[in-house]
Amino acid sequence: MYLAAFIFEPGEYDAEFHRLNALIGAAAKASPGYLGTESWVASSGKLRNVTYYWRDLDSLQAFSHDPNHLEAKREYARWYRGYHILVSQVLRS
C-alpha cells in the first residue's frame, strides 16, 4: 500500500477551488487502486493534511495525471499559502 499525504496551509477558497476539489475527490474515489482518504488539522489550526491511500504505486501515479488534479497543481498559489506532498510505502500498520 502507498499513501500520498497532502500537507498544506490553507488560504482563501473560491468557487473554482470548490469545483476542482469536488472533481478531484470524485476522480480519486473512481480510480482503480484507491483505498480511502483521511484528514486532520494540526492543533495550531494552521496546517491541514489530506492523506490518500492507494493499493500500489501505479494507481497513485495514474491518479496524479488526472487533468483536474494537474490544473489544481498549476493554480495552487490561488488557494494555499504553501504545501508539500509526502509519498510513502506502508510496510506495516
Order of alpha helices (4+ residues) and beta strands (2+ residues): beta-alpha-beta-beta-alpha-alpha-beta
